[in-house]
Amino acid sequence: MAHFRELTKQELDNNYEYKAVKKVLLREFPFIKSIDVNEDKLNEYSIISLDLTIDPQMITDEYGWEITSWAKASLDRNEPYEALLLSIMFDATREMVKRSIETPMENTIKQIHETTVIPQELKLRNRSFMVGEYIALP
């Protein structure tokens, strides 16, 4: 039995905290083009996984990391490339990617969740967000 309240996709889409997370991530990390949640996995865990569609060229331009050959091959075949970690998609060390992008993104999500500016009744109780997948589209 889940120790959290299950949500419909519509309830999530209408939730103030979710809207704030999306808006801030899109503003602070311009290489993120969209943020989605897999409806089938929405209520599997108390943590809600955010799937980020990204522009890999913007990351290359900003950080100097080249897209890995396997990710580039997928994109060249006009197929999306999905990765749980950005360091799988780019020629950069795990530590570099974590320090430059992933930790700041995690901290942003945490700050929104913990802020007292958003009233508790507008937040998701016993639920939180994390990045689930990075998706690069051709």
Residue frames as a rotation matrix with the C-alpha (Angstrom) as fourth column:
MET 1
0.574 0.819 0.000 0.00
0.819 -0.574 0.000 0.00
0.000 0.000 -1.000 0.00
ALA 2
-0.138 -0.616 0.776 1.29
0.594 -0.678 -0.433 3.40
0.793 0.401 0.459 -0.99
HIS 3
-0.056 0.035 -0.998 2.09
0.937 -0.344 -0.065 5.92
-0.345 -0.938 -0.014 1.74
PHE 4
-0.868 -0.147 -0.474 1.27
-0.013 -0.949 0.316 8.76
-0.496 0.281 0.822 -0.56
ARG 5
0.171 0.976 -0.136 -1.83
-0.091 -0.122 -0.988 10.05
-0.981 0.181 0.068 -2.24
GLU 6
-0.419 -0.253 0.872 -2.15
0.778 0.395 0.489 8.82
-0.468 0.883 0.032 -5.81
LEU 7
-0.245 0.236 -0.940 -2.67
-0.286 -0.944 -0.162 11.48
-0.926 0.229 0.299 -8.47
THR 8
0.620 0.352 0.702 -4.20
0.635 0.301 -0.712 11.60
-0.461 0.886 -0.037 -11.89
LYS 9
-0.392 -0.756 0.524 -2.19
0.920 -0.330 0.212 13.30
0.013 0.565 0.825 -14.65
GLN 10
0.153 0.535 0.831 -4.76
0.457 -0.784 0.421 16.10
0.876 0.315 -0.364 -14.66
GLU 11
0.942 0.158 -0.297 -4.34
0.333 -0.312 0.890 16.66
0.048 -0.937 -0.346 -10.90
LEU 12
0.110 -0.979 -0.172 -0.57
0.822 -0.008 0.570 16.81
-0.559 -0.204 0.804 -11.37
ASP 13
-0.371 -0.243 0.896 -0.86
0.836 -0.508 0.209 19.20
0.404 0.827 0.392 -14.31
ASN 14
0.432 0.652 0.623 -3.03
0.252 -0.751 0.610 21.49
0.866 -0.107 -0.489 -12.17
ASN 15
0.636 -0.222 -0.739 -0.75
0.769 0.116 0.628 21.33
-0.054 -0.968 0.244 -9.12
TYR 16
0.977 -0.206 0.057 0.95
-0.204 -0.978 -0.039 24.63
0.064 0.026 -0.998 -8.25
GLU 17
0.380 -0.890 0.252 4.23
-0.368 0.104 0.924 23.05
-0.849 -0.444 -0.288 -7.11
TYR 18
0.111 -0.282 0.953 4.52
0.721 0.683 0.118 21.04
-0.684 0.673 0.280 -10.35
LYS 19
0.803 0.235 0.548 3.83
0.564 -0.598 -0.570 24.16
0.194 0.766 -0.612 -12.41
ALA 20
0.854 -0.520 -0.018 6.48
-0.458 -0.767 0.449 26.06
-0.247 -0.375 -0.894 -10.44
VAL 21
0.164 -0.817 0.552 9.08
0.054 0.566 0.822 23.32
-0.985 -0.105 0.137 -10.91
LYS 22
0.297 0.003 0.955 8.43
0.908 0.309 -0.283 23.22
-0.296 0.951 0.089 -14.65
LYS 23
0.939 0.148 0.311 8.54
0.257 -0.901 -0.349 26.99
0.229 0.407 -0.884 -15.05
VAL 24
0.697 -0.716 0.027 11.73
-0.526 -0.486 0.698 27.46
-0.487 -0.501 -0.716 -13.06
LEU 25
0.091 -0.685 0.723 13.59
0.312 0.709 0.632 24.54
-0.946 0.168 0.279 -14.68
LEU 26
0.461 0.146 0.875 12.66
0.884 0.006 -0.467 25.76
-0.073 0.989 -0.127 -18.17
ARG 27
0.972 -0.091 0.216 13.86
-0.067 -0.991 -0.116 29.28
0.225 0.098 -0.969 -17.28
GLU 28
0.590 -0.771 0.239 17.06
-0.570 -0.188 0.800 28.31
-0.572 -0.608 -0.550 -15.44
PHE 29
-0.381 -0.673 0.634 18.14
0.022 0.679 0.734 25.57
-0.924 0.294 -0.243 -17.86
PRO 30
0.099 0.525 -0.845 17.32
-0.751 -0.518 -0.410 26.81
-0.653 0.675 0.343 -21.37
PHE 31
-0.752 -0.392 -0.530 18.50
-0.646 0.596 0.476 23.58
0.129 0.701 -0.701 -23.00
ILE 32
-0.731 0.625 0.273 15.38
0.387 0.710 -0.589 21.93
-0.562 -0.325 -0.761 -21.53
LYS 33
-0.919 0.391 -0.054 12.67
-0.243 -0.451 0.859 22.19
0.312 0.802 0.509 -24.16
SER 34
0.147 0.987 0.065 9.84
-0.620 0.040 0.784 20.35
0.771 -0.156 0.618 -22.37
ILE 35
-0.859 -0.291 0.421 9.11
-0.511 0.455 -0.729 18.51
0.021 -0.842 -0.540 -19.14
ASP 36
0.079 0.888 -0.452 6.75
-0.687 0.378 0.621 15.55
0.722 0.261 0.640 -19.02
VAL 37
-0.461 -0.111 0.881 5.70
-0.762 0.558 -0.328 12.80
-0.455 -0.822 -0.342 -16.65
ASN 38
-0.786 0.182 -0.591 4.99
-0.244 0.786 0.567 9.28
0.568 0.590 -0.573 -17.80
GLU 39
-0.044 0.890 0.454 1.38
-0.926 -0.207 0.315 8.78
0.374 -0.406 0.834 -16.74
ASP 40
0.562 0.247 -0.790 1.84
-0.133 0.969 0.209 5.01
0.817 -0.012 0.577 -16.42
LYS 41
-0.178 -0.745 -0.644 4.60
0.677 0.382 -0.629 5.54
0.714 -0.548 0.436 -13.82
LEU 42
-0.113 0.163 0.980 3.02
-0.283 -0.951 0.126 8.49
0.952 -0.263 0.153 -12.02
ASN 43
0.495 0.444 0.747 1.92
-0.820 -0.047 0.571 6.49
0.289 -0.895 0.341 -8.98
GLU 44
0.497 -0.395 -0.772 4.59
0.180 0.918 -0.354 3.78
0.849 0.037 0.528 -8.81
TYR 45
-0.287 -0.695 -0.659 6.66
0.897 0.046 -0.440 5.63
0.337 -0.717 0.610 -6.22
SER 46
0.495 0.432 -0.754 6.36
0.715 -0.695 0.072 8.67
-0.493 -0.575 -0.653 -3.99
ILE 47
-0.354 -0.665 -0.658 8.99
-0.015 -0.699 0.715 10.37
-0.935 0.263 0.237 -6.13
ILE 48
0.762 0.630 0.151 7.64
0.214 -0.025 -0.976 11.64
-0.611 0.776 -0.154 -9.43
SER 49
-0.249 -0.904 0.348 10.11
0.628 0.122 0.768 11.26
-0.737 0.410 0.537 -12.29
LEU 50
0.563 0.339 -0.754 10.38
-0.258 -0.794 -0.550 14.17
-0.785 0.505 -0.360 -14.68
ASP 51
0.171 -0.465 0.869 11.33
0.867 0.490 0.092 13.35
-0.469 0.737 0.487 -18.25
LEU 52
0.262 -0.189 -0.946 13.27
-0.123 -0.979 0.162 16.25
-0.957 0.074 -0.280 -19.77
THR 53
0.646 -0.100 0.757 13.37
0.758 0.199 -0.621 16.76
-0.089 0.975 0.204 -23.51
ILE 54
0.321 -0.664 -0.675 16.62
0.164 -0.663 0.731 18.59
-0.933 -0.345 -0.103 -24.18
ASP 55
0.970 -0.213 -0.114 18.47
-0.173 -0.283 -0.943 20.29
0.169 0.935 -0.312 -27.01
PRO 56
0.659 -0.751 -0.049 21.87
0.646 0.531 0.549 18.56
-0.386 -0.393 0.834 -26.91
GLN 57
0.134 -0.623 0.770 23.45
0.788 -0.404 -0.464 21.14
0.601 0.670 0.437 -29.21
MET 58
0.630 0.139 0.764 22.74
-0.235 -0.904 0.358 23.86
0.740 -0.405 -0.537 -26.64
ILE 59
0.931 -0.346 0.117 24.61
-0.002 0.314 0.949 21.80
-0.365 -0.884 0.292 -24.02
THR 60
0.341 -0.832 0.437 27.52
0.937 0.336 -0.091 21.31
-0.071 0.441 0.895 -26.44
ASP 61
0.236 -0.208 0.949 27.61
0.429 -0.854 -0.294 25.04
0.872 0.476 -0.112 -27.16
GLU 62
0.747 0.155 0.646 27.43
-0.404 -0.667 0.626 26.07
0.528 -0.729 -0.436 -23.49
TYR 63
0.783 -0.383 0.491 29.64
-0.376 0.337 0.863 23.45
-0.495 -0.860 0.120 -21.83
GLY 64
0.049 -0.815 -0.578 31.86
-0.998 -0.060 0.000 22.29
-0.035 0.577 -0.816 -24.70
TRP 65
-0.380 -0.127 0.916 30.89
-0.317 0.948 0.000 18.64
-0.869 -0.291 -0.401 -24.32
GLU 66
-0.661 0.114 -0.741 30.52
-0.727 0.147 0.671 16.72
0.186 0.983 -0.014 -27.56
ILE 67
0.473 0.854 0.218 27.60
-0.858 0.503 -0.109 14.37
-0.203 -0.136 0.970 -28.07
THR 68
-0.246 -0.573 0.781 28.74
-0.366 0.802 0.473 10.73
-0.898 -0.169 -0.407 -27.82
SER 69
-0.849 -0.171 -0.500 29.00
-0.527 0.203 0.825 8.76
-0.040 0.964 -0.262 -31.05
TRP 70
-0.824 0.567 -0.021 26.15
0.565 0.823 0.054 6.42
0.048 0.032 -0.998 -30.05
ALA 71
-0.100 0.797 -0.596 23.80
0.458 -0.495 -0.739 9.28
-0.883 -0.347 -0.315 -29.18
LYS 72
-0.351 -0.111 -0.930 24.74
-0.615 -0.722 0.318 11.07
-0.706 0.683 0.185 -32.40
ALA 73
-0.996 -0.031 -0.082 24.11
-0.081 0.681 0.727 7.88
0.034 0.731 -0.681 -34.40
SER 74
-0.429 0.901 -0.068 20.56
0.817 0.355 -0.455 7.66
-0.386 -0.250 -0.888 -33.02
LEU 75
0.091 0.448 -0.889 19.88
0.067 -0.894 -0.443 11.30
-0.994 -0.019 -0.111 -33.75
ASP 76
-0.639 -0.406 -0.653 21.35
-0.607 -0.256 0.753 10.95
-0.472 0.877 -0.082 -37.26
ARG 77
-0.922 0.381 0.062 18.91
0.363 0.799 0.479 8.05
0.133 0.465 -0.875 -37.86
ASN 78
-0.510 0.735 0.447 16.16
-0.455 -0.671 0.585 10.49
0.730 0.095 0.677 -36.89
GLU 79
0.231 0.508 -0.830 15.52
0.518 0.658 0.547 8.57
0.824 -0.556 -0.111 -33.64
PRO 80
0.686 -0.006 0.728 15.32
-0.541 -0.673 0.504 10.08
0.487 -0.739 -0.465 -30.16
TYR 81
-0.250 -0.767 -0.591 18.11
0.196 0.558 -0.806 9.22
0.948 -0.317 0.011 -27.74
GLU 82
0.727 0.553 0.408 17.13
-0.339 -0.227 0.913 8.60
0.597 -0.802 0.022 -24.11
ALA 83
-0.290 -0.850 -0.439 19.52
0.248 0.376 -0.893 8.41
0.924 -0.367 0.102 -21.16
LEU 84
0.645 0.471 -0.602 19.11
0.667 0.037 0.744 8.24
0.373 -0.881 -0.290 -17.40
LEU 85
0.326 -0.639 -0.697 22.33
0.520 -0.495 0.696 10.23
-0.790 -0.589 0.170 -16.98
LEU 86
0.923 -0.010 -0.384 23.55
-0.275 -0.714 -0.644 13.12
-0.268 0.701 -0.661 -19.12
SER 87
0.031 -0.999 0.006 27.08
-0.774 -0.020 0.633 11.78
-0.632 -0.025 -0.774 -18.90
ILE 88
-0.117 0.009 0.993 25.95
0.396 0.917 0.039 8.84
-0.911 0.398 -0.111 -21.07
MET 89
0.745 0.541 0.390 24.91
0.582 -0.241 -0.777 11.28
-0.326 0.806 -0.494 -23.80
PHE 90
0.896 -0.435 0.091 28.00
-0.356 -0.826 -0.438 13.51
0.265 0.360 -0.894 -23.74
ASP 91
0.302 -0.892 -0.336 31.76
0.603 0.452 -0.658 13.05
0.739 -0.004 0.674 -23.73
ALA 92
-0.010 -0.264 0.964 32.12
-0.641 -0.739 -0.209 14.42
0.768 -0.620 -0.162 -20.21
THR 93
-0.852 -0.322 -0.414 32.92
0.092 0.686 -0.722 12.82
0.516 -0.653 -0.555 -16.89
ARG 94
0.039 0.883 -0.468 30.10
0.770 0.272 0.577 11.94
0.637 -0.383 -0.669 -14.55
GLU 95
-0.143 -0.182 -0.973 31.49
0.899 -0.435 -0.051 14.41
-0.414 -0.882 0.226 -12.02
MET 96
-0.967 -0.243 -0.069 31.62
0.187 -0.871 0.455 17.28
-0.171 0.427 0.888 -14.53
VAL 97
-0.521 0.842 0.140 28.01
0.144 -0.075 0.987 16.74
0.841 0.534 -0.082 -15.59
LYS 98
0.137 0.573 -0.808 26.81
0.914 0.241 0.326 16.30
0.382 -0.783 -0.491 -12.02
ARG 99
-0.387 -0.389 -0.836 28.58
0.754 -0.655 -0.045 19.46
-0.530 -0.648 0.547 -10.81
SER 100
-0.988 -0.135 -0.081 27.61
0.061 -0.803 0.592 21.61
-0.145 0.580 0.802 -13.80
ILE 101
-0.580 0.805 -0.123 24.01
-0.477 -0.213 0.853 20.55
0.660 0.554 0.507 -14.45
GLU 102
-0.124 0.639 -0.759 22.51
0.314 0.751 0.581 17.74
0.941 -0.167 -0.294 -12.37
THR 103
-0.483 -0.087 -0.871 23.27
0.874 -0.001 -0.485 19.02
0.041 -0.996 0.076 -8.86
PRO 104
-0.969 0.176 -0.176 22.08
-0.154 -0.979 -0.130 22.57
-0.195 -0.099 0.976 -9.61
MET 105
-0.456 0.846 -0.275 18.91
-0.419 0.068 0.905 21.10
0.785 0.529 0.324 -11.15
GLU 106
-0.152 0.351 -0.924 18.32
0.666 0.727 0.167 18.84
0.731 -0.590 -0.344 -8.11
ASN 107
-0.771 -0.202 -0.605 18.91
0.609 -0.513 -0.605 21.80
-0.188 -0.834 0.518 -5.78
THR 108
-0.866 0.500 0.018 16.39
-0.445 -0.785 0.431 23.91
0.230 0.365 0.902 -7.70
ILE 109
-0.143 0.833 -0.535 13.73
-0.041 0.535 0.844 21.20
0.989 0.142 -0.042 -7.40
LYS 110
-0.268 -0.039 -0.963 14.48
0.872 0.415 -0.259 20.78
0.410 -0.909 -0.077 -3.68
GLN 111
-0.968 -0.133 -0.215 14.32
0.214 -0.884 -0.417 24.53
-0.134 -0.449 0.883 -3.00
ILE 112
-0.561 0.828 0.007 10.90
-0.557 -0.383 0.737 24.77
0.613 0.409 0.676 -4.62
HIS 113
0.010 0.567 -0.823 9.66
0.302 0.783 0.543 21.76
0.953 -0.254 -0.164 -2.65
GLU 114
-0.233 -0.221 -0.947 10.95
0.951 0.150 -0.269 23.15
0.202 -0.964 0.175 0.66
THR 115
-0.829 -0.126 0.545 10.07
0.118 -0.992 -0.050 26.81
0.546 0.023 0.837 0.21
THR 116
-0.564 0.655 -0.503 7.64
0.672 0.009 -0.741 28.34
-0.480 -0.756 -0.445 2.67
VAL 117
-0.815 0.249 -0.523 6.50
-0.428 -0.867 0.254 30.82
-0.391 0.431 0.813 0.01
ILE 118
-0.489 0.668 -0.560 4.23
-0.413 0.388 0.824 28.17
0.768 0.635 0.086 -1.51
PRO 119
-0.040 0.545 0.837 1.46
-0.997 0.039 -0.074 27.30
-0.073 -0.837 0.542 0.96
GLN 120
-0.757 -0.316 0.572 1.41
-0.399 0.917 -0.022 23.63
-0.517 -0.245 -0.820 2.02
GLU 121
0.104 0.898 0.427 -2.06
0.016 0.427 -0.904 23.09
-0.994 0.101 0.030 0.56
LEU 122
0.745 0.122 -0.656 -0.66
-0.606 -0.285 -0.742 23.92
-0.278 0.951 -0.138 -2.90
LYS 123
-0.325 -0.927 -0.187 2.19
-0.946 0.315 0.083 21.42
-0.018 0.203 -0.979 -2.64
LEU 124
0.302 0.298 -0.906 2.26
-0.356 0.916 0.183 17.69
0.884 0.267 0.382 -3.20
ARG 125
0.389 -0.118 0.914 2.17
-0.915 0.064 0.397 16.06
-0.106 -0.991 -0.083 0.21
ASN 126
0.290 -0.384 0.876 4.54
-0.271 0.845 0.460 13.13
-0.918 -0.371 0.141 0.74
ARG 127
0.711 -0.127 0.692 5.64
0.675 0.400 -0.620 13.40
-0.198 0.908 0.370 -2.90
SER 128
0.242 -0.653 -0.717 8.63
-0.219 -0.757 0.616 15.00
-0.945 0.008 -0.326 -4.52
PHE 129
0.975 0.093 -0.204 10.21
-0.208 0.036 -0.977 15.35
-0.083 0.995 0.054 -7.95
MET 130
0.033 -0.993 0.110 13.42
-0.119 0.105 0.987 14.13
-0.992 -0.045 -0.115 -9.53
VAL 131
0.022 -0.104 -0.994 14.79
-0.987 -0.161 -0.005 13.96
-0.160 0.981 -0.107 -13.05
GLY 132
0.563 0.258 0.785 13.94
-0.214 0.963 -0.164 10.60
-0.798 -0.075 0.598 -14.56
GLU 133
0.180 -0.459 0.870 15.23
0.855 0.510 0.092 10.67
-0.486 0.728 0.484 -18.13
TYR 134
-0.182 -0.290 -0.940 16.91
-0.352 -0.873 0.337 13.00
-0.918 0.392 0.057 -20.56
ILE 135
0.298 0.371 0.879 15.51
0.697 0.545 -0.467 12.77
-0.652 0.752 -0.096 -24.07
ALA 136
-0.506 -0.475 -0.720 17.25
-0.257 -0.714 0.652 14.27
-0.823 0.515 0.239 -27.09
LEU 137
0.550 0.743 0.382 15.10
0.266 0.278 -0.923 14.60
-0.792 0.609 -0.045 -30.17
PRO 138
-0.253 -0.662 0.705 16.54
0.901 0.104 0.421 14.64
-0.352 0.742 0.571 -33.69
